[in-house]
Amino acid sequence: MMSNELNLRKIIHVDMDAFFASVEQRDHPEWRGKPLAVGHDSTRGVVATASYEARKYGVHSAMSIQVAKRQCPDLIIAPGRYEVYREVSASIHRIFHDYTDLVEPISLDEAFLDVTHNKKNMDLAVDIAKEIKQRIHEETGLTASAGVSYNKFLAKIASDYRKPDGLFVIHPDRALDFIATLPVEDFWGVGSKTAERMHSLGIYNGAQLRSISLGYLLHTFGKAGRAFYDFARGIDERPVVSERIRKSVGCEHTFSQDICLKSAVIIELYHVTLELVERLQSSQFRGHTLTLKVKYGDFTTISRSITQAKVLRTKDDILPLAKKLMSRVDYDANHPIRLIGLAVVNPHAGEYREKDRWIELDIDF
């Protein structure tokens, strides 16, 4: 059993099921039950979300649209309607706030809720999760999966456990046994490269991870080693934070064809700068550091940053710095550029609060 249950939090993680694709199938009855992907249907387009029917063919988020169509010849490609998705997301978050104001949005389609002390005075978090799922379905026509536990790490895992339209509880009494059999790939912060590293060390599940000393994990994985050590023991002290300081505003353009001519790069840098300025003005974000992101045709990525004393707001503030950063980037016909992104970071403390994000736009060059 974990430490004193009376002091444990009640955390729910709600994750919409194939959110963008489900909205499209809701609004287009003729697409229901058919494989569908949301994305820009071009040579450089990528899948934003795939319906569960499409996932049976191996189609998944971040996959090239062209690859997805080869794997599923009958795949329906729906262009994203992000204003609609934002409206639906806002409706779902209004439901969350009927139960608690401790809501931490992770993206449009998922959030953490701390319902330890809730507005309905309900004793069981699982009952709150059931009500929320039911109301989401009744009010939006969509399904959500929910995970319930005493911390964010376990609630997140639980929400994935019985998708779609699932509900799973990881009780404190059963947490350590559950974690023991959990593949390390399912641990928060373990990507493909970290998983490969763990496998090379003979670590395949939570029990094996739990047997490794903190010192060895810190030596091998750096600061992340502490999180892995704690997660293997069912420990996650991170609170649900209802608002976050936004650390950056950025945008990036992916080109329909790789570019290598300096003139083309400067033109694209100009367009990305204008997009960034517009987003800075609409968000009223204030930052001093400009970061350039470049992704090459072979998908390797580099970044360069520069900091100024003044706030970066306008095209005249940003474009000269962007050109300066780009002058430090090597590219040619053998190493062309696939994507350019710019972001302003380093906000003033206590100012604009929102989720950090890069916004990727597929455009035709």
C-alpha positions in Angstrom: 0.0 0.0 0.0 1.1 3.6 -0.7 1.6 6.2 2.0 -1.4 7.5 3.9 -4.3 7.3 1.5 -6.0 10.2 3.3 -3.2 12.5 1.9 -3.4 11.1 -1.7 -4.8 13.2 -4.5 -7.6 12.2 -6.8 -6.5 12.8 -10.4 -8.4 12.2 -13.6 -6.8 12.3 -17.1 -9.4 12.8 -19.9 -8.3 12.1 -23.4 -10.6 12.4 -26.4 -10.7 9.4 -28.7 -9.2 10.2 -32.2 -10.4 13.8 -31.6 -10.0 15.5 -34.9 -11.1 12.4 -36.9 -14.1 11.8 -34.6 -15.3 15.4 -35.1 -15.1 14.9 -38.8 -17.0 11.6 -38.7 -19.6 13.2 -36.4 -20.2 16.1 -38.8 -20.0 13.9 -42.0 -22.2 10.8 -41.4 -21.1 9.3 -44.7 -17.5 9.0 -43.3 -18.6 7.0 -40.2 -17.1 3.6 -39.9 -14.6 4.3 -42.7 -10.8 4.9 -42.5 -10.2 8.6 -42.2 -7.2 10.8 -41.6 -7.1 14.5 -40.9 -4.3 16.3 -42.7 -3.2 18.3 -45.7 -3.4 16.1 -48.8 -0.1 17.0 -50.4 3.3 15.4 -51.1 4.5 16.9 -47.8 1.3 16.6 -45.8 1.3 14.6 -42.5 -1.5 12.9 -40.6 -2.7 15.0 -37.7 -5.1 12.3 -36.4 -6.3 9.0 -37.7 -9.7 7.3 -37.1 -9.7 3.9 -35.4 -10.7 2.4 -38.7 -7.6 3.8 -40.3 -5.4 2.7 -37.4 -6.1 -0.9 -38.3 -4.1 -0.3 -41.4 -1.2 1.1 -39.4 -2.0 4.7 -40.1 -1.0 7.0 -37.3 -0.3 10.6 -36.3 2.8 12.2 -37.8 2.8 9.7 -40.7 3.3 11.1 -44.2 -0.1 11.3 -46.0 1.4 9.6 -49.0 2.6 6.7 -46.9 -0.8 6.5 -45.2 -2.6 6.3 -48.6 -0.3 3.5 -49.7 -1.1 1.5 -46.5 -4.8 2.2 -46.8 -5.9 2.9 -50.4 -9.4 3.7 -49.4 -8.3 6.3 -46.8 -10.4 9.5 -46.7 -8.3 12.6 -46.2 -10.1 15.4 -44.4 -8.6 18.9 -44.3 -8.3 20.1 -40.7 -11.0 22.5 -39.4 -9.1 23.8 -36.4 -11.6 26.5 -35.4 -14.2 23.8 -35.1 -11.9 21.6 -33.0 -11.2 24.6 -30.7 -14.9 25.3 -30.3 -15.6 21.6 -29.3 -12.6 21.7 -27.0 -13.9 24.8 -25.3 -17.2 23.0 -24.7 -15.5 20.0 -23.2 -13.4 22.2 -20.9 -16.6 24.0 -19.7 -17.8 20.5 -18.6 -14.5 20.0 -16.7 -14.9 23.3 -14.8 -18.4 22.2 -13.6 -16.4 19.8 -11.4 -13.2 21.5 -10.5 -11.2 24.6 -11.4 -8.0 22.6 -11.1 -7.9 21.8 -14.8 -4.6 21.5 -16.7 -5.0 21.5 -20.4 -2.3 19.4 -22.2 -3.7 20.0 -25.7 -7.1 20.5 -27.4 -8.1 17.0 -26.7 -6.7 16.1 -23.3 -6.4 17.5 -19.8 -5.7 16.6 -16.1 -8.3 17.3 -13.4 -7.6 17.4 -9.7 -11.0 16.4 -8.1 -9.7 15.8 -4.6 -11.9 18.6 -3.5 -14.6 19.0 -6.2 -17.6 21.3 -6.7 -20.1 18.4 -6.6 -18.8 17.1 -3.3 -18.6 13.6 -4.8 -16.5 11.1 -2.9 -15.3 8.9 -5.7 -13.2 10.2 -8.6 -14.4 7.3 -10.7 -18.0 8.6 -10.4 -16.9 12.0 -11.6 -15.0 10.5 -14.5 -18.2 8.5 -15.5 -20.3 11.7 -15.3 -17.8 13.7 -17.4 -17.6 10.9 -20.1 -21.4 10.8 -20.2 -21.8 14.5 -20.5 -19.1 14.8 -23.2 -21.0 12.2 -25.2 -24.4 13.8 -24.7 -23.3 17.4 -25.4 -20.8 16.9 -28.2 -21.6 13.5 -29.7 -18.0 12.3 -29.1 -16.4 9.7 -26.8 -13.6 10.2 -24.4 -11.4 7.9 -22.4 -10.5 8.6 -18.7 -7.9 7.4 -16.3 -8.2 7.7 -12.6 -5.4 7.5 -10.0 -3.6 9.3 -7.2 -1.1 11.1 -9.5 -0.6 12.4 -13.0 1.7 9.7 -14.2 -0.7 6.8 -13.4 -3.8 8.7 -14.5 -2.3 9.3 -17.9 -1.4 5.6 -18.3 -4.8 4.6 -17.1 -6.6 6.7 -19.7 -4.7 4.9 -22.5 -5.5 1.5 -21.1 -8.9 0.8 -22.5 -9.3 3.1 -25.4 -11.6 4.0 -27.1 -14.4 5.1 -24.7 -12.5 3.6 -21.8 -12.4 4.1 -18.1 -9.7 2.6 -16.0 -8.7 3.1 -12.3 -5.3 2.4 -10.8 -5.9 2.1 -7.1 -3.0 3.0 -4.7 -3.1 -0.6 -3.3 -2.6 -2.1 -6.8 -0.3 0.6 -8.2 3.1 -1.1 -7.6 1.9 -4.4 -9.0 0.5 -2.7 -12.1 3.7 -0.7 -12.7 5.8 -3.9 -12.3 4.4 -5.3 -15.5 4.2 -2.0 -17.4 6.5 -1.9 -20.5 9.1 0.9 -20.2 7.8 2.3 -23.5 4.7 3.3 -21.6 6.5 5.3 -19.0 6.2 9.1 -19.3 9.4 10.5 -20.9 10.5 7.2 -22.5 10.7 7.7 -26.2 12.1 5.3 -28.8 15.7 6.1 -28.2 15.4 5.9 -24.4 13.5 2.7 -24.7 16.3 1.2 -26.9 18.9 2.3 -24.3 16.9 0.7 -21.5 16.5 -2.5 -23.5 20.2 -2.6 -24.0 20.6 -2.5 -20.2 18.1 -5.3 -19.8 15.3 -3.0 -18.6 12.0 -4.0 -20.2 9.3 -3.3 -17.5 8.6 -1.4 -14.4 9.9 -4.2 -12.1 13.3 -4.2 -13.8 13.4 -0.4 -13.8 12.6 -0.4 -10.0 15.6 -2.7 -9.4 18.1 0.0 -10.7 19.7 2.4 -8.3 19.0 6.1 -8.4 22.7 6.8 -8.9 22.9 4.6 -11.9 19.8 6.1 -13.5 21.1 9.6 -13.0 24.4 8.7 -14.5 22.8 7.0 -17.5 19.8 9.2 -18.2 20.7 12.5 -16.5 17.9 14.4 -14.7 15.3 12.2 -16.3 16.8 9.3 -14.2 15.1 10.8 -11.1 11.7 10.7 -12.8 12.2 7.1 -14.0 13.2 6.1 -10.4 10.1 7.7 -8.9 7.7 6.5 -11.6 8.8 2.9 -11.1 7.8 3.4 -7.4 4.5 5.0 -8.2 5.7 8.4 -7.1 4.8 11.6 -9.0 4.4 14.8 -6.9 3.6 17.1 -9.8 0.4 19.1 -9.1 -2.3 19.8 -11.6 -1.6 23.3 -12.6 -4.6 25.3 -13.9 -2.6 27.8 -15.8 1.0 27.8 -17.1 3.4 30.5 -18.0 3.6 30.5 -21.8 7.3 30.2 -22.6 7.2 30.7 -26.3 5.2 31.8 -29.4 6.3 30.2 -32.6 5.4 29.0 -36.1 7.0 26.9 -38.7 6.5 26.2 -42.4 7.0 22.8 -44.1 7.7 23.1 -47.8 6.1 21.0 -50.6 9.7 20.7 -52.0 13.0 21.0 -50.2 14.8 24.3 -50.8 18.5 25.2 -51.0 18.7 28.5 -52.9 19.5 31.4 -50.6 16.9 33.6 -52.3 14.2 31.0 -51.6 15.3 30.6 -48.0 15.2 34.4 -47.4 11.7 34.6 -48.9 10.5 31.8 -46.7 12.2 33.4 -43.7 10.3 36.6 -44.4 6.9 34.7 -44.6 7.6 32.9 -41.3 8.6 36.2 -39.7 5.3 37.8 -40.7 3.3 34.8 -39.3 5.3 35.1 -36.1 4.7 38.8 -35.7 0.9 38.3 -36.2 0.9 35.6 -33.5 2.9 37.8 -31.1 0.5 40.6 -31.6 -2.6 38.5 -31.1 -1.2 36.8 -27.9 0.4 40.0 -26.5 3.4 37.8 -25.7 6.7 39.5 -24.7 10.0 37.8 -25.1 13.7 38.7 -25.8 15.1 35.5 -27.4 14.6 34.5 -31.0 15.1 30.8 -31.9 15.4 29.5 -35.4 14.6 25.9 -36.2 15.7 24.2 -39.4 14.7 20.7 -40.5 16.7 19.2 -43.4 15.4 16.9 -46.1 16.8 13.9 -44.1 14.7 15.0 -41.1 17.7 16.0 -39.0 17.0 19.2 -37.1 19.1 22.0 -35.7 18.3 25.2 -33.8 20.0 28.6 -33.3 19.1 31.3 -30.8 20.0 34.9 -30.1 18.9 37.2 -27.2 18.4 40.9 -27.3 17.8 43.4 -24.5 14.6 44.8 -26.1 11.3 43.0 -26.5 10.9 41.4 -29.9 7.6 42.5 -31.4 7.8 43.7 -35.0 9.1 42.6 -38.3 11.9 45.1 -38.0 12.9 43.6 -34.6 12.8 40.0 -35.8 13.7 39.7 -39.5 17.3 41.0 -39.1 17.9 38.6 -36.3 16.4 35.7 -38.2 18.7 36.4 -41.2 21.6 36.5 -38.8 20.7 33.2 -37.3 20.2 31.7 -40.8 23.6 32.8 -41.8 25.0 30.4 -39.2 23.2 27.5 -40.9 24.8 25.3 -43.6 22.6 24.1 -46.5 23.1 23.3 -50.2 21.8 21.1 -52.9 23.0 18.0 -51.1 21.6 19.2 -47.8 18.4 21.1 -48.6 15.9 22.5 -46.1 12.5 20.9 -45.5 11.2 23.2 -42.8 11.9 26.6 -41.2 10.5 27.7 -37.9 10.9 30.8 -35.7 9.9 31.3 -32.1 10.2 34.1 -29.5 10.9 32.8 -26.0 11.9 34.0 -22.6 8.8 35.9 -21.4 8.5 38.4 -18.6 7.6 36.6 -15.3 3.9 36.7 -14.6 2.7 37.8 -18.0 0.8 35.9 -20.6 -0.2 32.4 -19.5 -1.0 29.6 -21.9 0.2 26.2 -23.1 3.6 26.3 -24.9 3.3 25.3 -28.6 4.8 25.4 -32.0 2.2 25.7 -34.8 3.2 23.8 -38.0 1.7 24.9 -41.3 1.9 22.8 -44.5 2.2 25.2 -47.4 2.9 25.0 -51.1 6.2 26.6 -52.1 
